[in-house]
Amino acid sequence: MYDAIILGGGPAGLSAGVYAARSNLKVLLIAKLIGGTITEAHKVENWLGTKSITGMELGQKFREHAEAQGVEMKEEEIKGVRKKDSYFEVNGKYQAKKIIIALGTERRKLGVSGEEKFLGKGVSYCATCDGAFFRDRTVGVVGGSNAAADAALSLADIAKKVYIIYRGNELRAEPKRIEIIKKNNKIECIYNANIKEMKGDMMLKSVMLDNGDELELDGLFIEIGSVPATTIAKELGVELCQDGCIKVDEKQETNVKGIFAAGDITSNSNRFRQVITAAAEGAIAGRSVYEEIKEES
């Protein structure tokens, strides 16, 4: 029996683990990807105290810190959580007094013809994971946010040519990122355009745009945002906001007694969805779990 099981291995989950473990709680963290989606970032330059670091390095540092504090970790898919009389059961084999949901968000899909067909055959949702397969090739990135900008910059270090395809008339990324993109002669932006169809045989060969153009590509990376990963929360009866985020109070507790939530999945931090706010929410959740267990003992 654990004091707390943390679902999710990003900054929120790992921060919650650190604070709970430092309060002498027995903590288990379960996640498919320990480090979280921050590991996909080309560079992180707004984490306080660190001028510049790759997302992969920062995620690894978070993991090492949590492990050093005694947080037990399991890299596995979270298949189900059930509420028992006085505890929770995860994956039918782990039990805990409290649960912290820190599952972050899931990638949005374009929903166009060919997207599913070419997934893993030219279409990807992770430039960090799959970028190396497109060395000296021509690739596209869909989106105009920081995630799209990071993907384009990362791919420009590997690919021959990178197109950013965005439905707006200018990128929405941080000004610093946009400045770097404009100076990179391997990156070209195509504005006011949407992908209508993906074409090819066994592999992706091109995309059709709604402006009538056909763009030849070896790879396409989709970076159009994300939605809260709340399937498990819904099954547990956790209350959600209209935009799908988990509703939490100032202690990061949900409407279900014993279930807390932290990070991008919640309604807190003004939906800012940054590493620093996720880590802060995780810290509050970890401390709140300790305080509740102390009151109950």
N, C-alpha and C positions, 0 to 999 in steps of 0.2 A: 504494500500500500504506500503510494507516494503522497506527499502533502499536496503537490501540484503537478499536473501534466500540462505542458505547453504545446499547443498545436501550431506549428509553423516555426521556421528557422531563420527568419530575416532579422533585421535590427530590433524590431519590437519583441519578438520571441526571445532572442538571445539576451537582450537587456533585461527582460522580465526574469530570465533565468539567473542572471548575475545577481540581481537584487534579492530574489527569493532565496537563492543559495547562500548569500552573505548573511541572511537572517536565520541561517541554520535549518532551512527547510530541505526536505528530500524532494528533489526536482527531476522530472524526466521531460526532455524535449523530443518531440517526434516531428520529422519533416522529410520530404523527398529531397529537398535541396537545402542543406544547412549553409547559411550565409545569405540566402534569399535572392531576390531579383537584383539587388544592388550589385551582385557579382557580375552582372551583364553590362554595367556602366563602363564606358571607355575610360573616363577619368572622373574622379570626385574632387572638387576643389572648394566645397563649402562645408566640409566636416570640420568643426571647430578644432583648431590646434594642429591640423594637418593641411599644409598648403596645397598639395596635389598627391593623389594616390589612385591607382586603378581600383575599380569596383571589386575585382577579384581579390586583390590584396587586402582591401578593407574588410570584406566579408570574412576572409580567413583570420584576420586579427580579432574580429568579433567572436568567431568560433573559439579561437585559442583562449581568449579571455574567459569565456563562459566555462570552458573545460577546466581551466585553472581554478575556478571557483567551486568546482565539484558538480557541475550540471551534467547529468547523464544524458546521452544522446542516442537516438535510434534513427537511422536513415531508412525510412519506409513510408509507404503510402498510408494515409489515414483513411481507413475504410468505413469506420463507423464509431459513433460515440453514443453510449446509452446511460441514462440516469437511473441509478438504483435507489434504494431507500435512503442511504446516507452517504453515497459516494458515486463516482462516475467510472465507467468502464470504457476503455478505448481499444479498438481492434480485438475485442473479446478476450484480452489477456493482460492489460495494464489497468490498475485501479488507482484512483486518486480522490482526495477529499475535495479538491478544487480544480477547475479547468480554466486555462487562459487561452482564448482563441486569438491567434496572431497569424492568420493565414494569408493576409495581404489581399492582392487582387489577381484576377485572371485576365489574360490578353483578349482584347476584342478582335473579332475576325471581320474581314471585308464582306463576306457572304456573296461572292461573285463566282461565276462559272469557272471551274478549273482550280479553285483554291484547295479543295480537299484532295483532288486528283494529284496535284503536284506538291502536296505537303511532304517534305523530306526528299523531294525530287526537283529542288530549285526554290521551293517556297519554305520560308522559315520565320519564326517569331523570336529568334535569338541570334543576333549578330555575333555575340561573344562565343556562343556555342558552335556555330556553323560557318562563321566567316572564313576560317582557314581553308575550307573546301573551294573557295572562289578566288584563289590567288591568281592574279593577272587576268581575271575575267571581268565582264561587265555586269554590274548589279544595280538593282533599284532599291530604294527605301521609301515606304509609304508612310506619310505623316509629317507633321510640322512642329512637334513639341520637342522638349529636351531629350526624350527617349529616341526620337527619330534623328535628332542632331548627333547624339552620342553614337548611334549605330552607323551613321554616315561617316563620321570621323574615324571610327574604328575600322570600318571597311576600306577607307581610303588608304590605310597603311598596308593593305593587302591586295585589293583589287586594282584593275587597270583603269576602270571608270566607274563612278558612282552617280546615279541619278536620284535626286530627291523628288518624289511625286507628291504634290500637296494640293488639296482642293481649295485652299485659300490663296490670297495674293501676296502673302509674306509669311515667313516662319514665325512661330510663336515661342521659340526657344529663348533661353536667356541671351541677352545682347552679346555677352562674351563668346558664347558658342557660335552665334550667327557671324560674328566678326571673323572667327577662325575659319568657318566654312567658306566665306566669301574670298578668303585669301588662298584657299586650296584649289589649285587648277584641275584637280581630278574630280571635283564635285560640281555637278550642274543641277540647278533647281528647275523643275517644271511646275509652274504654278497654275491654279485654276483648272485642275485636271483630276479626274477620278478614273480608276481602273474599272473597265466594264467586263473584261474577260481575260483569262490566262490561257495561252495556247502552247501547244507542243505535242510531241509524241510520247516517248517514255519519260522525257525530261522537259522542264519548262524551256521554251524558246523565245517567247515574246508576250507582251501584254497589249491589249487594245485599250486606248484611252477614250473617254467620252468626247474629246475634241476631234476625234476622227483619226488620230495618229496611232501607228503601231510601233512600239518600242521593243527592239530586240534586247533580250536580257538572258543571262545565264542563271541569275539568282534574283529573288525578290524577298526583301525583309519587311515584314508588316509591323509597324510601330504606331498604332492608332489609339493608344490608350488601353485602359483596363476597367474591369468592374469588380466590386468586392466578391471574394470567394466565400459565399455565405450558405452554401448547401447544407453543411453540417449544423450551422447555427439555426437554420430554419427547422431542421429535424428535431432540434432540442427545444423548440418553442421560443427562441430568442427573438425579441422585438427588433424590427428593422425600421429605418427611416424611409421616406419616399424614394430616395435615390439608391436604396439597397444597402446602405451602410448599417452596421450594428449600432443600435442606440445604447450609449453608456452614460453613467453619471460621472461625477468628479473623481470617483475612486476607480473608474474604468470597469465598474460592475454593470452587468446587464440586468434585465428584469427577472432572469432566472437565478435564484439563489445559488451561489457557488460557482457561477460562470462569469468570468471576466473577459474582456477583449481589449486589444491594443494594436495600434499601428494603422496602416492604410485602410483596414477593414472597418474602422469605427467612424462615428459621427464627430469625434473630437478633433482638436487642432485645426478647426476651420477647413477641413478636407485638404490641408496643405500638401500632404503626402510627400514628405521629405524624410531623409534618414534621421535627421536630428529630432523631428517631432515623433517619429515612430519609436525611437529609442527612449524618448521622454515618457511616452505613454506606457511603454513596456516597464520602465522603472516604477511608475506609479502603480501599475497592475501587480507587479511583483511584491511591492511593499504592502499593498492593500490585502493581498492574499495572506501575507504574514500576520497582519493586524487582525484579520477576521478569524484566522485559526487560533491566534492567541486569546481572543475574546471567548471563543468556544471551548477552550481547554480548561 
